Amino acid sequence: MTLTAFITDHMDTILSEWEAFAGTLEPAASQMTALALRDHAKGILQAIALDIATRQNPAEQLEKSQGRAPDDDATVASAASIHGALRHDSNFSLIQLSAEFRALRATVLRLWLPQVSAMSASTTNDMVRFNEAIDQALAESVVTYSARADHTRELFLAVLGHDLRAPLSTLSMAGQLLTSEQTPPAKVGPIGLRIERASRLMTLMVDDLIGYTRTQLGAGMPTIPGAADVREIFHAAVEDASATHPGSRFDVDLTGDLTGVFDAVRLHQLYTNLLVNAAQYGGKDTPVTVRARADDDAVTIEVNNRGETIPPASLQSIFRPLIQLPAESGDDRPRTSLGLGLFIAREIAIAHGGSIVVSSSDASGTTFTVRLPRSQQVN
């Protein structure tokens, strides 16, 4: 059986193995459907089969080996190039993207070669052409993945500069007022509070930046577990969130035994991010409500706000880095809109062997639920 015919006849088997392997590429794959895991795999395989069956002269082979395969229609993106962009949007790493094609190459050859009765010049040619086509598909995916990454990085830097401008301006104006002889003593206290608030905003940004950088370098979210009480951690997080959003109210009900083995510093960051997010996007006239419950194995905390309902499409991507929800028109509440807070919260929950999920409806508002095992071998 020719390799082209084998790929066509065994498409479902190959796609099943692609899906199974893609499902192991966590954490990105953990929230993806089977359809999303397969993505454009069928189109990639069809393009590979067509490429193998197409006659190729030595000049065309050389062009392809150097990543310059002829393009019949430059205005139509290939399945492989679209796949690269979507894998970036799904928070796959470049290494994980490359691993998919490595696994695809191994899968097809492993399934096909036992059906080859004898090696021949035609068989060898099929293998050479198949490897060329796989390499070309990988190159197309990497190009679009890298282009999307460059765009995201430029957007991120622009947002960072924009978001830092407000607290920096506050600090600059406060400095001028404090050094002015015309500033009455009664104004010093309020100016100090403005400085503290601006500093907290920048601290949140820097903490999230550091956490994001660690995850992108493949180091994961570092944790140092120890005996800790979630009640104490949460009260400290509420103080920080209240200082950042002094106009917001927090209705907190923490009951039961909330002790366990946790990284107190990381949990403080997780809960602060959730509370700041809830205050930022919640209704101005309704409090952010926090409820805790405990069982023998885990501690669960729910953070709810009554802001605008988040549509289902946005819920699917809310924990991805650099994702920002639209702000209400005329909303002048302080923001930390780098789009990293919820991503960092999820990474910290995962590092503790726990989970974080979100739901949103007109009736119940938006609720983030964090479940953390009391005693778990953490990363």
Long-range contacts (C-beta under 8 A, 24 or more apart in sequence): 1-112, 1-115, 1-116, 2-122, 2-126, 3-49, 3-52, 3-108, 3-112, 3-126, 3-127, 3-129, 3-130, 4-49, 4-50, 4-52, 4-53, 4-126, 6-108, 6-111, 6-112, 6-115, 7-45, 7-48, 7-49, 7-52, 7-108, 8-49, 10-111, 11-42, 11-45, 13-111, 14-45, 14-104, 14-107, 14-108, 14-111, 15-41, 15-42, 15-45, 17-103, 17-107, 18-100, 18-103, 18-104, 18-107, 21-99, 21-100, 21-103, 21-107, 22-100, 25-92, 25-96, 25-99, 25-100, 27-91, 27-346, 27-347, 27-350, 28-90, 28-91, 28-92, 28-93, 28-96, 29-92, 31-316, 31-319, 32-90, 36-90, 39-83, 39-86, 39-87, 40-79, 40-80, 40-82, 40-83, 40-86, 41-83, 41-104, 42-79, 43-78, 43-79, 43-80, 43-82, 44-79, 44-80, 44-83, 44-104, 44-137, 45-104, 46-79, 47-78, 47-79, 47-80, 47-133, 47-137, 48-130, 48-133, 48-134, 48-137, 51-129, 51-132, 51-133, 51-136, 52-126, 52-129, 52-130, 52-133, 56-129, 61-132, 64-132, 64-135, 64-136, 65-132, 65-135, 67-136, 67-139, 69-136, 77-144, 78-137, 78-140, 80-136, 80-137, 80-138, 80-140, 80-141, 81-140, 81-141, 81-143, 81-144, 82-144, 83-141, 84-140, 84-141, 84-142, 84-143, 84-144, 84-145, 84-148, 85-144, 85-145, 85-147, 85-148, 87-141, 87-145, 88-144, 88-145, 88-148, 88-149, 88-152, 89-148, 89-317, 89-320, 90-320, 91-320, 91-321, 93-216, 93-218, 94-142, 94-145, 94-146, 94-149, 95-218, 97-141, 97-142, 97-145, 98-138, 98-142, 101-134, 101-137, 101-138, 101-141, 104-134, 105-130, 105-131, 105-134, 152-322, 155-322, 156-322, 156-338, 156-339, 159-322, 159-324, 159-337, 159-338, 159-339, 160-205, 160-209, 160-338, 163-205, 163-335, 163-336, 163-337, 163-338, 164-202, 164-205, 166-198, 166-201, 166-334, 167-197, 167-198, 167-199, 167-201, 167-202, 168-198, 168-202, 170-194, 170-195, 170-197, 170-198, 171-195, 171-198, 171-199, 174-198, 196-243, 197-243, 197-244, 197-246, 197-334, 200-240, 200-243, 200-244, 201-244, 201-334, 201-336, 204-244, 204-272, 204-273, 204-276, 204-336, 204-341, 205-336, 205-338, 207-269, 207-344, 208-273, 208-336, 208-338, 208-340, 208-341, 208-344, 209-338, 209-340, 211-269, 211-340, 211-344, 211-347, 211-348, 212-321, 212-340, 212-343, 212-344, 215-343, 215-347, 220-347, 220-351, 220-379, 221-266, 221-344, 221-347, 221-348, 221-350, 221-351, 221-379, 222-351, 222-379, 223-263, 223-266, 223-348, 223-351, 223-352, 223-378, 223-379, 224-263, 224-265, 225-261, 225-262, 225-263, 225-352, 225-378, 226-261, 226-262, 226-263, 226-264, 227-259, 227-260, 227-261, 228-259, 228-260, 228-261, 228-262, 228-263, 228-264, 228-267, 229-258, 229-259, 230-254, 230-258, 230-259, 230-260, 230-262, 230-267, 230-292, 230-299, 230-301, 230-372, 231-258, 231-292, 232-264, 233-262, 233-264, 233-267, 233-268, 233-271, 234-271, 234-290, 234-292, 234-301, 236-268, 237-268, 237-271, 237-272, 237-275, 238-275, 238-290, 240-268, 240-272, 240-275, 240-276, 241-272, 241-275, 241-276, 241-279, 244-276, 244-279, 244-334, 244-336, 245-276, 245-279, 245-280, 245-333, 245-334, 247-284, 247-333, 248-279, 248-282, 248-287, 248-288, 248-333, 249-287, 249-288, 250-275, 250-279, 250-287, 250-288, 250-289, 250-290, 251-287, 251-288, 251-289, 251-290, 252-289, 252-290, 253-289, 253-290, 253-291, 253-292, 254-290, 254-291, 254-292, 254-301, 255-292, 255-293, 255-294, 256-292, 256-293, 256-294, 257-294, 258-292, 258-294, 258-299, 259-374, 260-299, 260-372, 260-373, 260-374, 260-375, 261-374, 261-375, 261-376, 261-378, 262-352, 262-372, 263-348, 263-351, 263-352, 263-378, 266-348, 266-351, 266-352, 267-348, 267-352, 267-372, 269-344, 269-345, 269-348, 270-344, 270-345, 270-348, 270-349, 270-370, 271-301, 271-303, 271-370, 273-341, 273-342, 273-344, 273-345, 274-303, 274-341, 274-342, 274-345, 274-368, 274-370, 275-303, 276-336, 276-341, 277-341, 277-342, 277-368, 278-303, 278-304, 278-305, 278-366, 278-368, 279-305, 279-333, 280-333, 280-334, 280-335, 280-336, 281-305, 281-307, 281-308, 281-325, 281-327, 281-366, 282-306, 282-307, 282-365, 282-366, 283-307, 284-333, 296-374, 297-373, 297-374, 298-354, 298-371, 298-372, 298-373, 298-374, 299-371, 299-372, 299-374, 300-369, 300-370, 300-371, 300-372, 301-369, 301-370, 302-367, 302-368, 302-369, 302-370, 303-367, 303-368, 303-370, 304-364, 304-365, 304-366, 304-367, 304-368, 305-365, 305-366, 306-365, 306-366, 307-365, 307-366, 309-360, 309-361, 309-362, 309-365, 309-366, 310-358, 310-360, 310-366, 315-358, 315-359, 315-360, 318-342, 318-358, 319-343, 319-345, 319-346, 319-356, 319-358, 345-370, 351-378, 351-379, 352-376, 352-378, 353-377, 353-378
